[in-house]
Structure formats: structure tokens, C-alpha cells
Amino acid sequence: MPNVSGSYHSPELQNLALLVRLRWLAISGQALAILITHFVLKIPMPLVNMLAILSFLAGINLVAHERSKRRVQIGGSLLTLEIMVDVLALTLLLYLSGGATNPFTSLFILQDIIAIVLLPPLAAGLVIGSTMLAGLALLRFGRPLNLPHRAAAGPGFDDLFLVGTYLSFVICALLSAWFIMGIRANLNRRDAELARAQSQIDAEAAILRMGLLASTAAHDLGTPLTNLAVILDDWADLGLPAPEETRRQIELMQEAVQTCRASISGMLQAAGAARLDEAAPQDVASFVAQVVARWQSGRVTVEIADQRSRPCRIVADVLLSKALGNLLDNSAEAGADAIRIEIVNAGLRVQIAVCDNGPGFPAGLLATGPALFQSGNPVPSLGPSRGLGLFLVQSVLRRMDGDLRLSNLESGGARAALYLPYIG
């Protein structure tokens, strides 16, 4: 079986390398057959013309070999041209050696098999049509070739035509098997690469999921944990208050603990369900409203402006809702007290724009786009930032064939626009 190096990155280059190897075998076999026929079987052959054709074909193959080594991108038209050159060379060789009476005319079938496997339907049809026309032309034209055989003795090894026909069949069968096994090896190699890529994508999706959940935890758990810390610090510094106030503060602490438990329970459930294949179609405005209802902060007002010219749905999942919630967290942490979410149609996509009245994005972030560990908070004193939020949001959108575009409003404030494909 041929061993095409896995260093060829494109299937076209792998197929070209396989075609080059097959052509070397064909050239060698044809040259050997011509020499044996002329010198051993004593059947006169136009050696100069036939060897010139094989030399030209060898030169073409050297060029193809160098092209495959350079690993440049090639198109299907080049492979079509390469196979058509083989068809032309075989036609000329058969013309010089008996035309249709040559038992090796069945080698055209090998060209058809190669075209069917390697080329798109239209190009394969062109090659098959060419071989049919070539075979038809050889019925009428061809240099006479006198094969000595003893027809009166009946079939046998003395009949060179029958022997040649059998050898033609064997050559077609072996080369076809060799070629198809090489194609199968290329496909197996491609499948293995796709499997590795899919495994890497799954691993990155798991990391993305954990990052979003961790980022959300900072918002969901921050307030109740802060309340607990304030109450306990007061007790440590000032001692226990009056019994009635102590009971009230204990109730607040219990409420904070319950909020933390509910948040952790929700995140654990989301961690197991945050998969794109478990997402469901949902109206955009309904999706945004649900995210805002779960996120709603007492000190930040959120307005939803549905400005669509026509209704549309998107594939909504847990990661997308976390991504939108993350943008709301960013606005709140940057000091905004009012957020406006605009929903508009944008060609074949829908735009969800989160606009706030905060200080806006830093100029460096707008110039380079979201990057890992690059904070979008222009006022560090407003809260710690690990530079994960916007990067994770962008990763979620790319996973869904979407996009994130950041800008600052002329009136002041930040604008983060999510572009998502819709499904009707």
C-alpha cells in the first residue's frame, strides 16, 4: 500500500502525491512492455516516438512531484489537467501500437476510476467522456500492429492477444487496488486528524464552560458573601448586638447562605447541561428578557428595546445566557447604573447590543479586541478584574458562528454588540 506522508496538509496535495506515485509505476510498466514487445517478442514498435511520449510524461510527473513537495494549495482543476495528460499519453501510445486492436486499451478504465475517486462529478464526467472518445477514435485510427498468434490452435498462452488482454486485466486490478488503498489511507489519516481536532474542541469547550461559570460565580456569590463578611466583622469588632438585632442579622446571614447554595446548585446544573447540542430555538427578545430577569440588580436599571423589523429566533443555550450575563456584570462593575439592550436585525444575523452609561472601554482594548487576561474595566478602583470576561464572551460567540464588536458611545459609555445567526 502506498505511504503518502502525513505532512501534506490538504487532501488535494495528498491525492496529487498518490497520483505521482501511480504515474511512476505506469511509466515504468509501459516502458518495460514496449521494450519486451520490441526486443523479446520481435514485434516492431516505433520506439523513438513511444519513448518520447513516456519521457514527456516523466517530465510532467517531475513537475507534479516538486509541486506536491512545496505544499502549495492546488485546486481540482489541476488534478483534472494531470489526469487528462495521462489520458492523452495513453491514447498516443495505443495509436502507435495497434489502436483498438491493442489488448491494453482497457487501461482507460483505470483513468476513469482515478477520475471518479479524485475529481468532482463534472470533472470526472469530462475525463470519462474523453476516454470514451479516445477509444472510439482508436477504432478507426491506429498504426497496424501484427501480433503473431495461432488462432487455429484455439485459446492458449501462444495467443499473444489473449495473453495481453489478461495482463491488461491484471494491471488494471492491481493498480486500482493500490490506488484505492492509498486513498483509503489518506481518508483514515484525515479522519484521525478530525478526531484529534474534535477532541481539542471539546476540551476547549469544557474550559470555556468552566471559565464562564467561574466568572458568573464572582457576581452571584459576591454580594451575599460580602454581607456575611460585614456582619461577622462587626461582631468581631463591636461584639454581639441586642438580641432582637442579632436575630435579624442571623436571618440575613441565613438568607445569604441560602443564596450561595442556590447559586452553586444552579452552576452545577448548568455545568452538566451547557452543551450546544442541548440548546433550543428561542425568540431573541424572550431570551434576553429571561437573562435580564435572572440577572436583575437592584442598583442598575436595565431597559430592553426590541427594534427588530421582523421576528427571529436564535439557538439559545446556557453558555450564551452566561455570556450575556457576563456583559451585564461588566457594565455594573465598571460603575454604570443604567443599561439599555437593543435588539435589531442585521442582515442574516440578529444584533444584541448592550449599551451602558459607564466610563466606556479603554482605548487599548478597542484597538486590539478582547484578549486573555486583558481587562475591559477602565477604572480599576471600581473592582478587581481578571481580564477573562470579554475573552470568554467572544469565545462563546465564535463557537456559535457569531461575533462580538466593542465600541464607545458618543454620549459616553460602552457598547458591546453580539451578532448571532438566526434560524427564522
SEGU-118846 format. One record per residue (C-alpha): residue number from 0; x negated, y, z; chain; residue in one letter. Coordinates in steps of 0.5 Angstrom, whole numbers, plus 500, padded with zeros to 3 digits. Layout:
% residues N
+-----+-----+-----+-----+------+------+
| pos |  px |  py |  pz | unit | code |
+-----+-----+-----+-----+------+------+
| NUM |   X |   Y |   Z |    A |    A |
...
+-----+-----+-----+-----+------+------+
% end
This chain:
% residues 424
+-----+-----+-----+-----+------+------+
| pos |  px |  py |  pz | unit | code |
+-----+-----+-----+-----+------+------+
|   0 | 500 | 500 | 500 |    A |    M |
|   1 | 497 | 507 | 498 |    A |    P |
|   2 | 495 | 511 | 504 |    A |    N |
|   3 | 496 | 518 | 503 |    A |    V |
|   4 | 493 | 523 | 508 |    A |    S |
|   5 | 498 | 526 | 513 |    A |    G |
|   6 | 494 | 532 | 512 |    A |    S |
|   7 | 498 | 534 | 507 |    A |    Y |
|   8 | 504 | 538 | 510 |    A |    H |
|   9 | 509 | 539 | 504 |    A |    S |
|  10 | 513 | 533 | 501 |    A |    P |
|  11 | 511 | 535 | 494 |    A |    E |
|  12 | 504 | 535 | 496 |    A |    L |
|  13 | 504 | 528 | 499 |    A |    Q |
|  14 | 508 | 526 | 492 |    A |    N |
|  15 | 503 | 529 | 488 |    A |    L |
|  16 | 497 | 525 | 491 |    A |    A |
|  17 | 501 | 519 | 490 |    A |    L |
|  18 | 502 | 520 | 483 |    A |    L |
|  19 | 495 | 522 | 482 |    A |    V |
|  20 | 493 | 515 | 485 |    A |    R |
|  21 | 498 | 512 | 481 |    A |    L |
|  22 | 496 | 515 | 475 |    A |    R |
|  23 | 488 | 513 | 476 |    A |    W |
|  24 | 491 | 506 | 476 |    A |    L |
|  25 | 495 | 507 | 470 |    A |    A |
|  26 | 489 | 510 | 466 |    A |    I |
|  27 | 484 | 504 | 468 |    A |    S |
|  28 | 489 | 499 | 467 |    A |    G |
|  29 | 491 | 502 | 460 |    A |    Q |
|  30 | 483 | 503 | 458 |    A |    A |
|  31 | 482 | 495 | 460 |    A |    L |
|  32 | 488 | 493 | 456 |    A |    A |
|  33 | 485 | 497 | 450 |    A |    I |
|  34 | 478 | 494 | 450 |    A |    L |
|  35 | 480 | 487 | 452 |    A |    I |
|  36 | 485 | 487 | 446 |    A |    T |
|  37 | 480 | 490 | 441 |    A |    H |
|  38 | 474 | 486 | 443 |    A |    F |
|  39 | 476 | 480 | 446 |    A |    V |
|  40 | 482 | 478 | 442 |    A |    L |
|  41 | 479 | 481 | 436 |    A |    K |
|  42 | 486 | 485 | 434 |    A |    I |
|  43 | 483 | 492 | 431 |    A |    P |
|  44 | 485 | 498 | 435 |    A |    M |
|  45 | 484 | 506 | 434 |    A |    P |
|  46 | 479 | 506 | 440 |    A |    L |
|  47 | 477 | 513 | 439 |    A |    V |
|  48 | 484 | 516 | 438 |    A |    N |
|  49 | 486 | 512 | 444 |    A |    M |
|  50 | 480 | 513 | 449 |    A |    L |
|  51 | 481 | 521 | 447 |    A |    A |
|  52 | 488 | 520 | 450 |    A |    I |
|  53 | 486 | 517 | 456 |    A |    L |
|  54 | 480 | 522 | 457 |    A |    S |
|  55 | 485 | 528 | 456 |    A |    F |
|  56 | 490 | 524 | 461 |    A |    L |
|  57 | 484 | 523 | 466 |    A |    A |
|  58 | 482 | 531 | 466 |    A |    G |
|  59 | 489 | 532 | 467 |    A |    I |
|  60 | 489 | 528 | 473 |    A |    N |
|  61 | 483 | 531 | 476 |    A |    L |
|  62 | 486 | 538 | 476 |    A |    V |
|  63 | 492 | 535 | 480 |    A |    A |
|  64 | 487 | 532 | 485 |    A |    H |
|  65 | 484 | 538 | 486 |    A |    E |
|  66 | 491 | 542 | 487 |    A |    R |
|  67 | 493 | 537 | 492 |    A |    S |
|  68 | 487 | 538 | 496 |    A |    K |
|  69 | 488 | 545 | 496 |    A |    R |
|  70 | 494 | 544 | 500 |    A |    R |
|  71 | 498 | 550 | 496 |    A |    V |
|  72 | 505 | 550 | 495 |    A |    Q |
|  73 | 508 | 547 | 489 |    A |    I |
|  74 | 515 | 546 | 486 |    A |    G |
|  75 | 519 | 541 | 483 |    A |    G |
|  76 | 517 | 544 | 476 |    A |    S |
|  77 | 510 | 542 | 477 |    A |    L |
|  78 | 512 | 535 | 478 |    A |    L |
|  79 | 516 | 534 | 472 |    A |    T |
|  80 | 511 | 537 | 468 |    A |    L |
|  81 | 506 | 532 | 471 |    A |    E |
|  82 | 511 | 526 | 469 |    A |    I |
|  83 | 512 | 529 | 462 |    A |    M |
|  84 | 505 | 529 | 461 |    A |    V |
|  85 | 505 | 521 | 463 |    A |    D |
|  86 | 511 | 520 | 458 |    A |    V |
|  87 | 507 | 524 | 452 |    A |    L |
|  88 | 501 | 520 | 453 |    A |    A |
|  89 | 504 | 513 | 454 |    A |    L |
|  90 | 508 | 515 | 447 |    A |    T |
|  91 | 502 | 517 | 443 |    A |    L |
|  92 | 498 | 510 | 446 |    A |    L |
|  93 | 504 | 506 | 444 |    A |    L |
|  94 | 505 | 510 | 437 |    A |    Y |
|  95 | 497 | 508 | 436 |    A |    L |
|  96 | 498 | 501 | 438 |    A |    S |
|  97 | 505 | 498 | 434 |    A |    G |
|  98 | 510 | 503 | 436 |    A |    G |
|  99 | 516 | 499 | 439 |    A |    A |
| 100 | 513 | 492 | 437 |    A |    T |
| 101 | 508 | 493 | 443 |    A |    N |
| 102 | 510 | 489 | 448 |    A |    P |
| 103 | 508 | 494 | 453 |    A |    F |
| 104 | 514 | 499 | 451 |    A |    T |
| 105 | 517 | 497 | 458 |    A |    S |
| 106 | 512 | 501 | 462 |    A |    L |
| 107 | 517 | 507 | 460 |    A |    F |
| 108 | 522 | 504 | 466 |    A |    I |
| 109 | 516 | 506 | 471 |    A |    L |
| 110 | 516 | 513 | 469 |    A |    Q |
| 111 | 524 | 513 | 470 |    A |    D |
| 112 | 523 | 510 | 476 |    A |    I |
| 113 | 518 | 515 | 479 |    A |    I |
| 114 | 522 | 521 | 476 |    A |    A |
| 115 | 528 | 518 | 480 |    A |    I |
| 116 | 525 | 518 | 486 |    A |    V |
| 117 | 521 | 524 | 486 |    A |    L |
| 118 | 525 | 529 | 482 |    A |    L |
| 119 | 532 | 533 | 483 |    A |    P |
| 120 | 537 | 530 | 479 |    A |    P |
| 121 | 537 | 535 | 473 |    A |    L |
| 122 | 529 | 534 | 472 |    A |    A |
| 123 | 530 | 526 | 473 |    A |    A |
| 124 | 535 | 526 | 467 |    A |    G |
| 125 | 530 | 530 | 463 |    A |    L |
| 126 | 525 | 525 | 464 |    A |    V |
| 127 | 530 | 519 | 463 |    A |    I |
| 128 | 532 | 523 | 456 |    A |    G |
| 129 | 525 | 524 | 454 |    A |    S |
| 130 | 523 | 516 | 455 |    A |    T |
| 131 | 530 | 514 | 451 |    A |    M |
| 132 | 528 | 519 | 445 |    A |    L |
| 133 | 521 | 517 | 445 |    A |    A |
| 134 | 523 | 509 | 445 |    A |    G |
| 135 | 528 | 511 | 439 |    A |    L |
| 136 | 522 | 514 | 435 |    A |    A |
| 137 | 518 | 508 | 436 |    A |    L |
| 138 | 523 | 504 | 433 |    A |    L |
| 139 | 522 | 508 | 426 |    A |    R |
| 140 | 514 | 510 | 427 |    A |    F |
| 141 | 508 | 507 | 429 |    A |    G |
| 142 | 502 | 504 | 427 |    A |    R |
| 143 | 502 | 497 | 425 |    A |    P |
| 144 | 499 | 492 | 430 |    A |    L |
| 145 | 498 | 485 | 428 |    A |    N |
| 146 | 499 | 480 | 433 |    A |    L |
| 147 | 497 | 473 | 432 |    A |    P |
| 148 | 502 | 468 | 435 |    A |    H |
| 149 | 504 | 461 | 433 |    A |    R |
| 150 | 512 | 462 | 432 |    A |    A |
| 151 | 513 | 455 | 429 |    A |    A |
| 152 | 510 | 452 | 436 |    A |    A |
| 153 | 515 | 455 | 440 |    A |    G |
| 154 | 514 | 460 | 446 |    A |    P |
| 155 | 508 | 459 | 450 |    A |    G |
| 156 | 501 | 462 | 452 |    A |    F |
| 157 | 499 | 462 | 445 |    A |    D |
| 158 | 504 | 467 | 443 |    A |    D |
| 159 | 501 | 474 | 445 |    A |    L |
| 160 | 507 | 478 | 444 |    A |    F |
| 161 | 511 | 474 | 450 |    A |    L |
| 162 | 504 | 474 | 454 |    A |    V |
| 163 | 504 | 481 | 453 |    A |    G |
| 164 | 511 | 482 | 455 |    A |    T |
| 165 | 510 | 478 | 461 |    A |    Y |
| 166 | 504 | 482 | 463 |    A |    L |
| 167 | 508 | 489 | 462 |    A |    S |
| 168 | 514 | 486 | 467 |    A |    F |
| 169 | 508 | 484 | 472 |    A |    V |
| 170 | 505 | 491 | 471 |    A |    I |
| 171 | 512 | 495 | 472 |    A |    C |
| 172 | 514 | 491 | 478 |    A |    A |
| 173 | 507 | 491 | 482 |    A |    L |
| 174 | 506 | 499 | 480 |    A |    L |
| 175 | 514 | 500 | 482 |    A |    S |
| 176 | 513 | 497 | 489 |    A |    A |
| 177 | 506 | 500 | 490 |    A |    W |
| 178 | 509 | 507 | 489 |    A |    F |
| 179 | 516 | 506 | 492 |    A |    I |
| 180 | 512 | 503 | 499 |    A |    M |
| 181 | 508 | 510 | 498 |    A |    G |
| 182 | 514 | 514 | 498 |    A |    I |
| 183 | 517 | 510 | 504 |    A |    R |
| 184 | 510 | 511 | 508 |    A |    A |
| 185 | 511 | 519 | 506 |    A |    N |
| 186 | 518 | 519 | 509 |    A |    L |
| 187 | 516 | 515 | 515 |    A |    N |
| 188 | 511 | 520 | 516 |    A |    R |
| 189 | 516 | 526 | 515 |    A |    R |
| 190 | 521 | 522 | 520 |    A |    D |
| 191 | 515 | 522 | 525 |    A |    A |
| 192 | 514 | 529 | 525 |    A |    E |
| 193 | 521 | 531 | 525 |    A |    L |
| 194 | 522 | 526 | 531 |    A |    A |
| 195 | 516 | 530 | 535 |    A |    R |
| 196 | 519 | 537 | 533 |    A |    A |
| 197 | 526 | 535 | 535 |    A |    Q |
| 198 | 522 | 532 | 542 |    A |    S |
| 199 | 519 | 539 | 543 |    A |    Q |
| 200 | 525 | 543 | 541 |    A |    I |
| 201 | 529 | 539 | 546 |    A |    D |
| 202 | 523 | 540 | 551 |    A |    A |
| 203 | 523 | 548 | 550 |    A |    E |
| 204 | 531 | 548 | 550 |    A |    A |
| 205 | 530 | 545 | 557 |    A |    A |
| 206 | 525 | 550 | 559 |    A |    I |
| 207 | 530 | 556 | 556 |    A |    L |
| 208 | 536 | 553 | 560 |    A |    R |
| 209 | 532 | 553 | 567 |    A |    M |
| 210 | 529 | 560 | 566 |    A |    G |
| 211 | 536 | 563 | 564 |    A |    L |
| 212 | 539 | 559 | 571 |    A |    L |
| 213 | 533 | 562 | 575 |    A |    A |
| 214 | 534 | 569 | 572 |    A |    S |
| 215 | 541 | 568 | 574 |    A |    T |
| 216 | 540 | 566 | 581 |    A |    A |
| 217 | 536 | 572 | 582 |    A |    A |
| 218 | 542 | 576 | 581 |    A |    H |
| 219 | 547 | 571 | 584 |    A |    D |
| 220 | 543 | 570 | 590 |    A |    L |
| 221 | 540 | 577 | 591 |    A |    G |
| 222 | 546 | 580 | 595 |    A |    T |
| 223 | 548 | 575 | 600 |    A |    P |
| 224 | 541 | 574 | 602 |    A |    L |
| 225 | 540 | 581 | 603 |    A |    T |
| 226 | 546 | 582 | 607 |    A |    N |
| 227 | 543 | 576 | 611 |    A |    L |
| 228 | 536 | 579 | 612 |    A |    A |
| 229 | 539 | 585 | 614 |    A |    V |
| 230 | 544 | 582 | 619 |    A |    I |
| 231 | 538 | 578 | 622 |    A |    L |
| 232 | 533 | 584 | 622 |    A |    D |
| 233 | 538 | 588 | 626 |    A |    D |
| 234 | 539 | 582 | 631 |    A |    W |
| 235 | 531 | 581 | 632 |    A |    A |
| 236 | 530 | 589 | 633 |    A |    D |
| 237 | 536 | 591 | 637 |    A |    L |
| 238 | 539 | 585 | 640 |    A |    G |
| 239 | 546 | 582 | 639 |    A |    L |
| 240 | 551 | 587 | 638 |    A |    P |
| 241 | 558 | 587 | 642 |    A |    A |
| 242 | 562 | 580 | 642 |    A |    P |
| 243 | 567 | 583 | 637 |    A |    E |
| 244 | 562 | 586 | 632 |    A |    E |
| 245 | 558 | 579 | 633 |    A |    T |
| 246 | 564 | 575 | 631 |    A |    R |
| 247 | 565 | 580 | 625 |    A |    R |
| 248 | 557 | 579 | 623 |    A |    Q |
| 249 | 558 | 572 | 623 |    A |    I |
| 250 | 564 | 572 | 619 |    A |    E |
| 251 | 560 | 576 | 614 |    A |    L |
| 252 | 554 | 571 | 614 |    A |    M |
| 253 | 558 | 565 | 613 |    A |    Q |
| 254 | 561 | 569 | 607 |    A |    E |
| 255 | 554 | 570 | 604 |    A |    A |
| 256 | 552 | 563 | 606 |    A |    V |
| 257 | 558 | 560 | 602 |    A |    Q |
| 258 | 557 | 565 | 596 |    A |    T |
| 259 | 550 | 562 | 596 |    A |    C |
| 260 | 553 | 555 | 596 |    A |    R |
| 261 | 558 | 556 | 590 |    A |    A |
| 262 | 553 | 560 | 586 |    A |    S |
| 263 | 548 | 554 | 587 |    A |    I |
| 264 | 553 | 549 | 585 |    A |    S |
| 265 | 555 | 553 | 579 |    A |    G |
| 266 | 548 | 553 | 577 |    A |    M |
| 267 | 547 | 545 | 578 |    A |    L |
| 268 | 553 | 544 | 574 |    A |    Q |
| 269 | 551 | 549 | 568 |    A |    A |
| 270 | 544 | 546 | 568 |    A |    A |
| 271 | 547 | 539 | 566 |    A |    G |
| 272 | 552 | 542 | 561 |    A |    A |
| 273 | 548 | 547 | 558 |    A |    A |
| 274 | 547 | 544 | 551 |    A |    R |
| 275 | 549 | 547 | 544 |    A |    L |
| 276 | 553 | 540 | 542 |    A |    D |
| 277 | 558 | 541 | 548 |    A |    E |
| 278 | 559 | 548 | 546 |    A |    A |
| 279 | 566 | 550 | 544 |    A |    A |
| 280 | 569 | 555 | 539 |    A |    P |
| 281 | 572 | 561 | 542 |    A |    Q |
| 282 | 574 | 568 | 541 |    A |    D |
| 283 | 569 | 573 | 542 |    A |    V |
| 284 | 573 | 578 | 546 |    A |    A |
| 285 | 575 | 573 | 550 |    A |    S |
| 286 | 568 | 570 | 551 |    A |    F |
| 287 | 566 | 577 | 553 |    A |    V |
| 288 | 572 | 578 | 558 |    A |    A |
| 289 | 570 | 572 | 561 |    A |    Q |
| 290 | 563 | 573 | 562 |    A |    V |
| 291 | 564 | 580 | 565 |    A |    V |
| 292 | 570 | 577 | 570 |    A |    A |
| 293 | 565 | 573 | 573 |    A |    R |
| 294 | 559 | 578 | 573 |    A |    W |
| 295 | 563 | 584 | 575 |    A |    Q |
| 296 | 559 | 588 | 580 |    A |    S |
| 297 | 562 | 593 | 585 |    A |    G |
| 298 | 558 | 599 | 584 |    A |    R |
| 299 | 557 | 598 | 576 |    A |    V |
| 300 | 564 | 599 | 571 |    A |    T |
| 301 | 564 | 595 | 565 |    A |    V |
| 302 | 568 | 597 | 559 |    A |    E |
| 303 | 570 | 592 | 553 |    A |    I |
| 304 | 571 | 596 | 547 |    A |    A |
| 305 | 574 | 591 | 541 |    A |    D |
| 306 | 573 | 594 | 535 |    A |    Q |
| 307 | 573 | 589 | 530 |    A |    R |
| 308 | 576 | 589 | 523 |    A |    S |
| 309 | 578 | 582 | 524 |    A |    R |
| 310 | 579 | 577 | 529 |    A |    P |
| 311 | 573 | 572 | 529 |    A |    C |
| 312 | 570 | 566 | 533 |    A |    R |
| 313 | 563 | 564 | 536 |    A |    I |
| 314 | 560 | 558 | 538 |    A |    V |
| 315 | 560 | 559 | 546 |    A |    A |
| 316 | 556 | 555 | 551 |    A |    D |
| 317 | 553 | 556 | 558 |    A |    V |
| 318 | 547 | 559 | 555 |    A |    L |
| 319 | 550 | 564 | 551 |    A |    L |
| 320 | 554 | 567 | 557 |    A |    S |
| 321 | 548 | 567 | 562 |    A |    K |
| 322 | 544 | 571 | 556 |    A |    A |
| 323 | 550 | 576 | 556 |    A |    L |
| 324 | 550 | 576 | 564 |    A |    G |
| 325 | 542 | 577 | 564 |    A |    N |
| 326 | 543 | 583 | 560 |    A |    L |
| 327 | 548 | 586 | 565 |    A |    L |
| 328 | 543 | 584 | 570 |    A |    D |
| 329 | 538 | 588 | 567 |    A |    N |
| 330 | 543 | 594 | 566 |    A |    S |
| 331 | 544 | 594 | 573 |    A |    A |
| 332 | 537 | 593 | 576 |    A |    E |
| 333 | 535 | 599 | 571 |    A |    A |
| 334 | 540 | 604 | 575 |    A |    G |
| 335 | 546 | 604 | 570 |    A |    A |
| 336 | 553 | 605 | 574 |    A |    D |
| 337 | 557 | 604 | 567 |    A |    A |
| 338 | 556 | 599 | 562 |    A |    I |
| 339 | 560 | 599 | 555 |    A |    R |
| 340 | 560 | 593 | 551 |    A |    I |
| 341 | 562 | 594 | 544 |    A |    E |
| 342 | 565 | 588 | 539 |    A |    I |
| 343 | 564 | 590 | 532 |    A |    V |
| 344 | 564 | 585 | 525 |    A |    N |
| 345 | 557 | 586 | 522 |    A |    A |
| 346 | 558 | 582 | 515 |    A |    G |
| 347 | 557 | 575 | 516 |    A |    L |
| 348 | 556 | 576 | 524 |    A |    R |
| 349 | 559 | 579 | 530 |    A |    V |
| 350 | 555 | 584 | 534 |    A |    Q |
| 351 | 556 | 585 | 541 |    A |    I |
| 352 | 553 | 591 | 543 |    A |    A |
| 353 | 551 | 592 | 551 |    A |    V |
| 354 | 550 | 600 | 552 |    A |    C |
| 355 | 549 | 603 | 559 |    A |    D |
| 356 | 547 | 610 | 562 |    A |    N |
| 357 | 541 | 608 | 565 |    A |    G |
| 358 | 534 | 610 | 563 |    A |    P |
| 359 | 533 | 606 | 557 |    A |    G |
| 360 | 528 | 601 | 554 |    A |    F |
| 361 | 520 | 603 | 555 |    A |    P |
| 362 | 517 | 605 | 548 |    A |    A |
| 363 | 512 | 600 | 548 |    A |    G |
| 364 | 518 | 594 | 548 |    A |    L |
| 365 | 522 | 597 | 543 |    A |    L |
| 366 | 515 | 597 | 538 |    A |    A |
| 367 | 513 | 590 | 540 |    A |    T |
| 368 | 520 | 587 | 541 |    A |    G |
| 369 | 521 | 582 | 547 |    A |    P |
| 370 | 515 | 578 | 549 |    A |    A |
| 371 | 514 | 573 | 555 |    A |    L |
| 372 | 512 | 577 | 562 |    A |    F |
| 373 | 514 | 584 | 559 |    A |    Q |
| 374 | 519 | 588 | 563 |    A |    S |
| 375 | 524 | 592 | 560 |    A |    G |
| 376 | 525 | 596 | 566 |    A |    N |
| 377 | 522 | 603 | 565 |    A |    P |
| 378 | 523 | 604 | 573 |    A |    V |
| 379 | 519 | 599 | 577 |    A |    P |
| 380 | 521 | 602 | 583 |    A |    S |
| 381 | 529 | 600 | 582 |    A |    L |
| 382 | 527 | 593 | 583 |    A |    G |
| 383 | 522 | 587 | 581 |    A |    P |
| 384 | 522 | 585 | 574 |    A |    S |
| 385 | 518 | 578 | 572 |    A |    R |
| 386 | 519 | 580 | 564 |    A |    G |
| 387 | 523 | 574 | 563 |    A |    L |
| 388 | 530 | 576 | 562 |    A |    G |
| 389 | 530 | 579 | 555 |    A |    L |
| 390 | 525 | 574 | 552 |    A |    F |
| 391 | 530 | 569 | 555 |    A |    L |
| 392 | 536 | 572 | 551 |    A |    V |
| 393 | 532 | 573 | 545 |    A |    Q |
| 394 | 530 | 565 | 545 |    A |    S |
| 395 | 538 | 563 | 546 |    A |    V |
| 396 | 540 | 567 | 540 |    A |    L |
| 397 | 535 | 564 | 536 |    A |    R |
| 398 | 537 | 558 | 538 |    A |    R |
| 399 | 544 | 559 | 535 |    A |    M |
| 400 | 541 | 563 | 529 |    A |    D |
| 401 | 543 | 569 | 532 |    A |    G |
| 402 | 538 | 576 | 533 |    A |    D |
| 403 | 537 | 581 | 539 |    A |    L |
| 404 | 536 | 588 | 537 |    A |    R |
| 405 | 534 | 593 | 542 |    A |    L |
| 406 | 534 | 601 | 542 |    A |    S |
| 407 | 536 | 607 | 546 |    A |    N |
| 408 | 542 | 611 | 545 |    A |    L |
| 409 | 541 | 619 | 543 |    A |    E |
| 410 | 545 | 621 | 549 |    A |    S |
| 411 | 541 | 617 | 554 |    A |    G |
| 412 | 541 | 609 | 556 |    A |    G |
| 413 | 539 | 603 | 553 |    A |    A |
| 414 | 543 | 599 | 547 |    A |    R |
| 415 | 542 | 591 | 547 |    A |    A |
| 416 | 545 | 588 | 540 |    A |    A |
| 417 | 547 | 581 | 540 |    A |    L |
| 418 | 548 | 578 | 533 |    A |    Y |
| 419 | 551 | 572 | 532 |    A |    L |
| 420 | 554 | 568 | 526 |    A |    P |
| 421 | 562 | 567 | 527 |    A |    Y |
| 422 | 566 | 561 | 525 |    A |    I |
| 423 | 572 | 564 | 522 |    A |    G |
+-----+-----+-----+-----+------+------+
% end
